[in-house]
Structures are given as structure tokens and as C-alpha cells.
């Protein structure tokens, strides 16, 4: 009975690691990779919900332009996402209606 309880505890700990710790660690690594890949000119979304353009990068800070002539200094951790570059939209082909 004692070994069965021990195996159950190990199984619960493994499941916690599998479904909680591992995905969180993966998200942290992806966030750190995104921050490390920041470049001047990137469009970013800040943790405060502002869309901005990166104008300068220091060791722990990023200078962003929120609007024309409006710059702010942020911690790198305040960058929530890097927005993908705008791709030109091509019109979808219009099919003729069949009669």
C-alpha cells in the first residue's frame, strides 16, 4: 500500500510537470527568443496595448515611437509581440457565376 501511494504521488507530480511547468517554460523561451530577435524598425505590441515602432535598443530597454514625434522608453519585458510585416493584399480572383 505504501508503494502504491508513492507511485500515485509521482504520477501526479509528473502530470503537473507535463501540463503546467513544461508549457510555461516553452512560452518563456519563445518570449525571450522574440525579445532577443528585436530589430530597429520592427512593429511591436506593448504589454499596455500600444502599437509602436522600435527606434532604439539598449541592454534592458527599448525606445519606441508611439506616433509621429512621440517616443517612449520601455523595458524589453514590456514587449508583448512583434507584429508581422504587412504583406500587400492581392485581390482574390472573382469567379463568374454559373447560370
HELIX and SHEET records of a PDB file:
HELIX    1   1 UNK A    2  UNK A   16  1                                  15    
HELIX    2   2 UNK A   17  UNK A   21  3                                   5    
HELIX    3   3 UNK A   22  UNK A   36  1                                  15    
HELIX    4   4 UNK A   76  UNK A   78  5                                   3    
SHEET    1   A 5 UNK A  70  UNK A  75  0                                        
SHEET    2   A 5 UNK A  61  UNK A  67 -1                                        
SHEET    3   A 5 UNK A  51  UNK A  57 -1                                        
SHEET    4   A 5 UNK A  43  UNK A  46 -1                                        
SHEET    5   A 5 UNK A  79  UNK A  82 -1                                        
END                                                                             
